[in-house]
Amino acid sequence: MNMPKPHIPLDELRAEVAACRRCPLCDGRTQTVFGVGDPNARVLIVGEAPGKNEDAQGEPFVGAAGKYLNELLAIAGLTREEVFVANVLKCRPPSNRDPRPEEIQACTPFLREQTRTINPEFIVTLGNFSTKFILKTDVGITRLHGTLQRAGRFKVFPIFHPAAALYDGKKREALENDFATLGELLSVPDERTATASSSS
């Protein structure tokens, strides 16, 4: 019989997944894994690199992109309190270039720590960097957005980053359509609950 996942207090969760670690591949920069929300959420939303305001407040998506993310979540029938929002990488490569394979390999254990703690059904990747990071693919977000992918036991749903849509109407339309699709996917009963029920 599978026991239900215990609720982890947010402060305890932060202590477990939020730690600044020096990355040997990114001299002078740090790597941070941190997030906020429901630790038992079906949906883990993975951002990219937190900015100064996010660092100061210890919370991802606090600016204009964060406000827009709240609107997008509403399209999917969700609120911030019903998901876990994480910024995985603080060591964005210089000039926003794509991460090297060795960088992804070095960062993977920290992401694995995050996903095991939250144990979501869906991982929504926002933007090119996090999509390539999670799926370990060279295919960009323009081709992958709005299409359900798999990474191990997780369903991965790549979507454009909300910040990109603030300046691009076409991306805004795509984002809102993709979050509507996410809402449809979430209308199907939680596979984790169904699996636990059938095995009890």
C-alpha positions in Angstrom: 0.0 0.0 0.0 1.4 3.4 -1.0 1.2 5.9 1.9 0.1 9.4 0.9 3.0 11.9 0.6 3.2 13.9 3.8 2.9 17.7 3.7 6.2 19.4 4.0 6.0 22.9 5.7 7.2 25.6 3.3 10.1 26.7 5.6 11.3 23.1 5.9 10.9 22.6 2.1 12.9 25.8 1.5 15.7 24.5 3.7 15.7 21.3 1.8 15.7 22.5 -1.7 17.0 26.1 -1.4 20.8 26.3 -1.1 23.3 28.4 -2.8 26.0 26.2 -4.3 29.1 27.2 -6.2 29.1 25.7 -9.7 32.6 24.8 -10.9 31.6 25.4 -14.5 30.4 28.9 -13.8 33.2 30.8 -12.1 32.0 33.9 -10.3 28.4 32.8 -10.4 26.2 30.6 -8.2 23.6 28.0 -8.7 20.4 28.2 -6.8 17.4 25.8 -6.5 14.5 27.4 -4.8 10.8 27.7 -5.2 7.5 28.3 -3.4 4.0 26.9 -3.5 2.3 23.6 -2.7 4.8 20.8 -2.1 2.1 18.3 -3.0 1.2 20.0 -6.2 0.4 18.1 -9.4 2.3 20.8 -11.4 5.9 22.0 -10.9 6.6 25.1 -13.0 10.3 25.5 -13.8 11.5 28.9 -14.7 15.0 29.9 -15.7 17.3 32.4 -13.9 16.0 34.5 -11.0 16.7 38.2 -11.1 17.8 40.6 -8.4 14.3 41.2 -7.1 13.7 37.5 -6.8 16.9 36.9 -5.1 16.1 39.7 -2.6 12.6 38.3 -1.9 13.5 34.7 -2.0 10.6 34.0 -4.4 10.4 33.3 -8.1 8.3 35.4 -10.5 7.8 38.5 -8.5 7.9 41.1 -11.3 5.8 41.8 -14.4 6.3 38.3 -15.7 5.1 37.0 -12.3 1.9 39.0 -12.5 1.3 37.7 -16.0 2.1 34.1 -14.9 -0.8 34.5 -12.4 -3.1 35.4 -15.3 -1.9 32.4 -17.3 -2.4 30.1 -14.4 -6.0 31.3 -14.1 -6.5 30.3 -17.8 -5.5 26.8 -16.8 -7.9 26.9 -13.8 -5.0 27.2 -11.3 -3.6 29.6 -8.7 -0.1 30.1 -7.4 -1.2 28.3 -4.2 -2.0 25.1 -6.2 1.3 24.7 -8.0 5.0 24.8 -7.1 7.0 27.4 -8.9 10.7 27.0 -9.1 13.6 28.9 -10.5 16.2 26.2 -11.0 19.1 28.0 -12.5 20.8 31.1 -11.3 23.9 30.5 -13.4 22.4 31.4 -16.8 25.2 31.2 -19.3 26.7 34.5 -20.6 24.7 36.2 -23.3 21.8 33.8 -22.8 23.6 31.1 -24.9 22.4 27.5 -24.8 23.9 25.5 -21.9 26.8 23.2 -22.8 26.2 19.4 -22.2 28.7 19.4 -19.3 26.7 22.3 -17.7 23.5 20.4 -18.0 25.2 17.3 -16.5 26.5 19.3 -13.6 23.1 20.9 -12.9 21.0 17.8 -13.2 21.5 16.5 -9.6 20.0 19.8 -8.2 17.0 19.6 -10.5 16.5 15.9 -9.5 16.5 16.9 -5.9 13.8 19.5 -6.6 11.6 17.1 -8.6 11.9 14.3 -6.0 10.9 16.6 -3.2 7.9 17.9 -5.0 7.1 14.7 -7.0 4.8 16.4 -9.5 2.7 14.8 -12.2 3.4 17.6 -14.7 6.5 19.7 -15.1 5.8 22.9 -17.0 9.0 24.4 -18.5 9.0 28.1 -19.2 11.3 29.1 -22.0 14.1 27.6 -24.0 16.7 27.1 -21.3 14.6 25.2 -18.8 13.0 23.1 -21.6 16.4 22.0 -23.0 17.5 21.5 -19.4 14.6 19.2 -18.4 14.3 17.3 -21.7 18.0 17.2 -22.5 17.2 18.0 -26.1 18.6 20.4 -28.7 15.1 21.1 -30.0 14.0 24.6 -29.1 10.9 25.9 -27.4 9.5 27.3 -30.7 9.0 23.7 -31.9 8.2 22.1 -28.6 5.8 24.5 -27.0 2.3 23.2 -26.3 3.3 19.6 -27.0 3.2 17.0 -24.2 6.6 15.4 -23.7 8.0 12.8 -21.2 11.1 12.9 -18.9 11.1 9.6 -17.0 7.9 9.3 -15.1 7.1 13.0 -15.5 4.8 14.6 -18.1 6.6 17.7 -19.4 4.7 20.5 -21.0 7.0 23.2 -22.6 5.6 26.7 -22.8 7.2 30.1 -23.8 8.5 32.2 -20.9 5.9 34.8 -19.7 8.6 37.5 -20.0 9.0 36.8 -23.7 5.2 37.4 -24.2 5.4 40.8 -22.6 7.1 42.1 -25.7 5.7 39.7 -28.4 2.1 39.5 -29.2 2.4 36.2 -31.1 4.1 34.5 -28.1 1.4 35.9 -25.9 -1.3 34.3 -28.0 0.7 31.0 -28.0 1.2 31.2 -24.2 -2.5 31.7 -23.5 -3.5 28.8 -25.8 -0.9 26.5 -24.2 -2.1 27.3 -20.7 -5.6 26.5 -21.9 -4.3 23.2 -23.1 -2.7 22.6 -19.8 -6.0 23.1 -18.1 -7.5 20.5 -20.4 -4.7 18.0 -19.5 -5.3 18.7 -15.8 -9.0 17.9 -16.2 -8.0 14.2 -16.4 -7.8 12.6 -12.9 -4.4 12.7 -11.2 -2.4 9.6 -12.3 -0.6 9.5 -9.0 -3.8 9.2 -7.0 -5.2 6.7 -9.4 -2.1 4.5 -9.1 -2.1 4.7 -5.3 -5.8 3.8 -5.1 -5.4 0.8 -7.5 -2.4 -0.6 -5.5 -4.1 -0.2 -2.1 
